[in-house]
Structures are given as structure tokens and as C-alpha cells.
Amino acid sequence: MRTLLNLIWLVLAGFWLAVGYAVAGLICCILIITIPFGIASFRIAGFALWPFGRTIVDRRGAGAGSVLGNIIWVLLAGWWLALGHLVTGIALCISIIGIPLGLANFKLIPISLLPLGKDIVSTDQAFGAR
């Protein structure tokens, strides 16, 4: 089921959202000081491309640097990426088939706003193998 949802997601929303994250990552990699933001953006692009079966967890040991970095991220790129997820999620929730995809978009909003200090892991790894 995850594969089917991921394939539908890829066609309807995932590709364009991943392109948005990749563009944000390229822009952030222009300056040396914003390279960590670019790396985070590329990491989230992979998650936005194939989100089902993975989840977001807090990274142990993330401290004040990630908090400061998240504040800068929200000002530079986070707000418009979160807005893209919100608009796409609402549009997908219009149809019954699109509701799981819309909910996945809403799941991506927190990491699009505050990506530093987070890890993307398999749901089996996060919640224990079942």
C-alpha cells in the first residue's frame, strides 16, 4: 500500500514539492554560511518525493544552533515551502482519493518550517519493527 500511495503522491504532488525543496537547497548553497540549510533542504526533498513509510523524529543532541538555524530558515525559505504544502494539501483533500495525500502534505508542514534538529527515518525504525 505504501508503494501505491507513494507512486500516486509522486505524480500528483511529490515531484513538484521536491523541485521546490531542491531550488531552495541550491539557493542556500550559494553562500558558505547557508550550506547547512541547503543540505537540510535536499534531505527534505527526498522525503517530499517519497513520504509514505517514513516519519520525522527529533535528533538527539540538537541544541541552540539548530534553534537559531530554524529561525533563520523560517525567514528565508520555510514559510513559502509550508505554504506550498498547505495549498497542495487542501487541493488534494477535495477528492476522497486525495485525502491520504493531503494529510501527508500536512505532515510535511512542521519539517518544512523547522528542519534542523530533525531526522527522517523509516516508520519501522521509529516505532519498532512489527
C-alpha positions as CSV (number, residue, x, y, z in Angstrom):
1,M,0.0,0.0,0.0
2,R,2.9,2.4,0.8
3,T,4.3,1.9,-2.7
4,L,0.9,2.6,-4.3
5,L,0.4,5.8,-2.3
6,N,4.0,6.9,-3.0
7,L,3.5,6.5,-6.7
8,I,0.2,8.4,-6.7
9,W,1.9,11.0,-4.5
10,L,4.9,11.3,-6.8
11,V,2.6,12.1,-9.8
12,L,0.2,14.4,-8.0
13,A,2.4,16.4,-5.7
14,G,5.7,14.9,-4.8
15,F,7.7,15.8,-7.8
16,W,6.8,19.5,-7.7
17,L,7.3,19.8,-4.0
18,A,10.7,18.1,-4.3
19,V,11.7,20.5,-7.0
20,G,10.7,23.4,-4.7
21,Y,13.0,22.0,-2.0
22,A,15.8,21.4,-4.5
23,V,15.6,25.0,-5.7
24,A,15.6,26.2,-2.1
25,G,18.6,24.0,-1.4
26,L,20.5,25.3,-4.4
27,I,19.8,28.9,-3.4
28,C,21.0,28.2,0.1
29,C,24.2,26.5,-1.1
30,I,25.3,29.8,-2.8
31,L,26.7,31.2,0.4
32,I,29.0,29.1,2.6
33,I,27.1,30.1,5.8
34,T,23.8,28.8,4.5
35,I,25.1,25.4,3.3
36,P,23.6,23.5,6.3
37,F,20.2,24.9,5.2
38,G,20.8,23.6,1.7
39,I,21.7,20.2,3.0
40,A,18.5,20.1,5.1
41,S,16.5,21.2,2.1
42,F,17.9,18.4,-0.1
43,R,17.2,15.9,2.7
44,I,13.6,17.1,2.9
45,A,13.3,17.0,-0.9
46,G,13.9,13.2,-0.8
47,F,11.2,12.9,1.9
48,A,8.8,15.0,-0.1
49,L,9.4,12.8,-3.1
50,W,8.6,9.5,-1.3
51,P,7.0,10.2,2.2
52,F,4.9,7.1,2.9
53,G,6.7,4.6,5.1
54,R,8.9,7.3,6.7
55,T,8.5,9.7,9.5
56,I,10.2,12.6,11.3
57,V,11.9,12.3,14.7
58,D,13.8,14.7,16.9
59,R,17.6,14.4,16.6
60,R,19.4,13.7,19.9
61,G,21.9,16.4,20.7
62,A,20.4,19.1,18.6
63,G,21.0,22.3,20.6
64,A,20.9,26.0,20.4
65,G,22.5,26.0,16.9
66,S,19.5,24.2,15.4
67,V,17.1,26.6,17.1
68,L,18.9,29.6,15.7
69,G,19.2,28.0,12.3
70,N,15.5,27.1,12.3
71,I,14.6,30.8,13.0
72,I,16.8,31.9,10.0
73,W,15.3,29.0,7.9
74,V,11.7,30.2,8.5
75,L,12.6,33.7,7.4
76,L,14.5,32.5,4.2
77,A,12.5,29.6,2.9
78,G,10.4,27.8,5.4
79,W,7.3,29.9,5.2
80,W,6.8,29.6,1.4
81,L,7.5,25.9,1.4
82,A,5.0,25.4,4.3
83,L,2.5,27.5,2.3
84,G,3.1,25.2,-0.7
85,H,2.3,22.2,1.4
86,L,-0.8,23.8,2.8
87,V,-2.2,24.8,-0.6
88,T,-1.4,21.4,-2.1
89,G,-2.9,19.6,0.9
90,I,-6.1,21.5,0.7
91,A,-6.4,20.9,-3.0
92,L,-5.7,17.1,-2.6
93,C,-8.3,16.8,0.2
94,I,-11.1,17.9,-2.2
95,S,-11.4,14.3,-3.5
96,I,-11.8,11.2,-1.4
97,I,-8.9,9.5,-3.1
98,G,-6.7,12.6,-2.4
99,I,-7.4,12.7,1.4
100,P,-4.4,10.5,2.4
101,L,-2.2,12.5,0.1
102,G,-3.5,15.8,1.6
103,L,-2.8,14.5,5.1
104,A,0.7,13.6,4.0
105,N,1.1,17.2,2.9
106,F,0.0,18.5,6.2
107,K,2.5,16.1,7.9
108,L,5.3,17.8,5.9
109,I,4.5,21.3,7.2
110,P,6.3,21.0,10.5
111,I,9.6,19.8,8.9
112,S,9.3,22.5,6.2
113,L,9.2,25.1,8.9
114,L,11.7,23.7,11.3
115,P,14.0,21.2,9.5
116,L,17.1,21.5,11.7
117,G,17.3,19.1,14.6
118,K,15.1,16.5,12.9
119,D,15.8,13.2,11.3
120,I,13.8,11.3,8.7
121,V,13.6,7.6,9.5
122,S,11.6,4.6,8.4
123,T,8.4,4.1,10.3
124,D,9.5,0.6,11.3
125,Q,12.7,2.1,12.8
126,A,10.8,4.9,14.6
127,F,8.1,2.7,16.1
128,G,10.0,-0.6,16.3
129,A,9.8,-3.5,13.8
130,R,6.4,-5.1,13.9
